[in-house]
């Protein structure tokens, strides 16, 4: 082997361990830059933005989106998306509430039944997708419409109105509220427990993606499912598992919704699925699959929280929120594309 070849090999090894190359290769890099920019922007224009109580409010808003954005991001990395995620949250809350009330059972029984139902809905989406070979847009749009109708129809049939009966006086409600909707006081500032649920999901999802065989499968099926199947990746099980993950996130969010207010409006959740997808895309996930991270989805949700509450703190007209959200989506997508090109250029 010539000296020139040895030098080239050495240079390649140096390049592979370059911190700059690793940084540019991170899917969430663009979203982190965007988050810093949004933070500085509102810190300058909203006087109360940097207060501890304001931070608590921002984190709570981010967590309610982030809990669902994490499994949605994993699903998008796997090459699919779920339009039923928003109404599935409401379905989770309705099942838990109505089962507990009608059966006069401990609310934890309803919570358990709700978990089984939401996992079953996720499994149904995954099963229909893999068996019919139809696009996930069609499958989950159908589920979205069915759940929207079921939520309203069953609530009116059982409770006679569009909202559930209060379960605040039922056995097990206080302990369930502690788990799903309590407030933890730190330094005199209250932080919602959903923030802990959110951070836990980010940690677990990151571990799955980066440290397990299942994580390799998710990236593989999102990149090229036929090639993944050819090398032995269980494509069907992976996709069904990802949809069940969305169901699990919907269960957590649904229980928080229920135990925060003790009643549920059957028409809630419509449109939230787009916010979850936006958070994942802002965080670096590609619509085409095979690229993204759980941390990126968390940063995307944090940007959403900062924007939604920052506009309020700045005392601006909240009607402008959707404009800012759309602008951030476009800018984040362009920034993520630029970051990917820079990363590929250093390869």
Residue pairs with C-beta under 8 A, 6 or more apart in sequence:
15 21
15 346
15 347
18 346
20 346
21 343
21 346
21 347
23 29
24 339
24 342
24 343
24 346
25 343
26 284
26 293
27 283
27 284
27 285
27 291
27 292
27 293
27 296
27 336
28 283
28 284
28 293
28 295
28 296
28 299
29 284
29 339
30 284
30 332
30 335
30 336
30 338
30 339
31 282
31 283
31 284
31 296
31 299
31 300
31 303
31 332
31 336
32 299
33 335
34 282
34 299
34 303
34 328
34 331
34 332
34 335
35 299
35 302
35 303
35 306
38 303
38 306
38 307
38 310
38 328
39 306
41 310
42 49
42 306
42 307
42 310
42 313
42 314
43 49
43 50
45 310
45 314
46 310
46 313
46 314
46 315
47 313
48 54
48 313
49 310
49 313
49 314
52 187
52 188
52 189
53 189
54 309
54 313
55 189
56 189
56 190
56 191
56 192
57 309
58 302
58 305
58 306
58 309
58 310
59 191
59 192
59 195
59 302
59 305
60 191
60 192
60 194
60 195
60 305
61 304
61 305
61 308
61 309
62 198
62 298
62 301
62 302
62 304
62 305
62 306
63 192
63 194
63 195
63 197
63 198
63 301
63 305
64 194
64 253
64 256
65 275
65 276
65 279
65 301
65 304
65 305
66 198
66 201
66 202
66 279
66 297
66 298
66 301
66 302
67 194
67 197
67 198
67 201
67 249
67 252
67 253
67 256
68 85
68 89
68 246
68 249
68 250
68 253
68 272
68 276
69 276
69 279
69 280
69 283
69 297
69 298
69 300
69 301
70 198
70 201
70 202
70 205
70 249
70 294
70 297
70 298
71 201
71 205
71 242
71 245
71 246
71 248
71 249
72 81
72 82
72 85
72 246
72 249
72 276
72 277
72 279
72 280
72 297
73 205
73 279
73 280
73 283
73 285
73 292
73 293
73 294
73 296
73 297
74 205
74 208
74 209
74 218
74 242
74 245
74 294
75 81
75 82
75 242
75 243
75 245
75 246
76 222
76 277
76 280
76 281
76 285
76 286
76 287
76 289
76 292
77 209
77 218
77 219
77 222
77 285
77 289
77 290
77 291
77 292
77 293
78 218
78 221
78 222
78 238
78 239
78 242
78 289
79 221
79 222
79 223
79 225
79 288
79 289
79 290
80 129
80 136
80 239
80 242
80 243
80 289
81 136
81 137
81 140
81 277
81 287
82 88
82 125
82 136
82 140
82 243
82 246
82 273
83 137
83 140
83 141
83 143
83 144
83 273
84 121
84 125
84 140
84 141
84 143
84 144
84 147
84 273
85 140
85 246
85 249
85 250
85 272
85 273
85 276
86 144
86 269
86 270
86 271
86 272
86 273
86 274
86 275
86 276
87 144
87 147
87 148
87 151
87 269
87 270
87 273
88 118
88 121
88 122
88 143
88 147
88 246
88 247
88 250
88 254
88 269
89 250
89 253
89 254
89 257
89 268
89 269
89 272
90 147
90 151
90 254
90 257
90 264
90 265
90 266
90 267
90 268
90 269
91 117
91 118
91 121
91 147
91 150
91 151
91 250
91 254
92 114
92 117
92 118
92 250
92 251
92 253
92 254
92 255
92 257
93 114
93 254
93 255
93 257
93 258
93 264
94 151
94 154
94 155
94 164
94 254
94 264
94 266
95 110
95 113
95 114
95 117
95 118
95 254
96 107
96 110
96 111
96 113
96 114
96 254
96 255
96 258
97 110
97 164
97 165
97 167
97 258
97 263
97 264
98 110
98 154
98 155
98 158
98 159
98 164
99 105
99 109
99 110
99 113
99 114
100 106
100 107
100 109
100 110
100 111
100 167
100 170
101 110
101 164
101 165
101 167
101 170
102 158
103 109
103 110
104 170
106 170
106 171
106 172
107 167
107 170
107 171
107 172
107 173
107 176
108 172
108 175
108 176
109 172
110 167
111 176
111 255
114 251
114 254
114 255
115 248
115 251
118 247
118 248
118 250
118 251
118 254
119 244
119 247
119 248
119 251
120 247
121 143
121 147
121 247
121 250
122 240
122 243
122 244
122 245
122 246
122 247
122 248
122 250
123 240
123 243
123 244
123 247
124 143
125 136
125 139
125 140
125 143
125 243
125 246
126 236
126 239
126 240
126 241
126 242
126 243
126 244
127 240
128 134
128 139
129 136
129 139
129 239
129 243
130 235
130 236
130 239
130 240
132 139
144 273
148 270
151 266
151 267
151 269
152 162
152 266
152 267
154 266
155 161
155 162
155 163
155 164
155 266
156 162
156 266
159 165
162 265
162 266
162 267
163 263
163 264
163 265
163 266
164 263
164 264
164 266
165 263
166 262
166 263
167 173
167 258
167 262
167 263
168 262
173 259
173 262
176 255
176 259
177 259
177 260
178 193
179 193
179 255
179 259
180 193
180 194
180 197
180 252
180 255
180 256
180 258
180 259
180 260
181 192
181 193
181 194
181 255
181 256
181 259
181 260
182 192
182 193
183 190
183 191
183 192
183 193
184 190
184 191
184 192
184 193
184 196
185 191
194 256
197 252
197 256
198 298
198 301
199 298
201 249
201 252
201 294
202 294
202 295
202 297
202 298
205 294
206 293
206 294
206 295
208 214
208 215
208 218
209 215
209 218
209 219
209 293
209 294
214 238
214 241
216 233
217 228
217 233
217 234
217 238
218 238
218 242
219 290
219 291
220 227
220 228
220 231
220 233
221 228
221 233
221 235
221 238
221 239
221 289
222 289
222 290
222 291
223 289
223 290
223 291
224 290
225 235
228 235
229 235
257 264
257 268
258 264
275 304
278 300
278 304
278 325
278 329
279 297
279 300
279 301
279 303
279 304
280 292
280 296
280 297
280 300
281 287
281 300
281 329
281 332
281 333
282 296
282 299
282 300
282 303
282 304
282 328
282 329
282 332
282 333
283 292
283 293
283 295
283 296
283 297
283 298
283 299
283 300
283 301
284 291
284 292
284 293
284 296
284 300
284 336
285 291
285 292
285 293
285 296
285 297
286 292
291 340
300 332
303 328
303 332
304 325
307 321
307 324
307 325
307 328
308 321
311 317
311 318
311 320
311 321
311 324
312 318
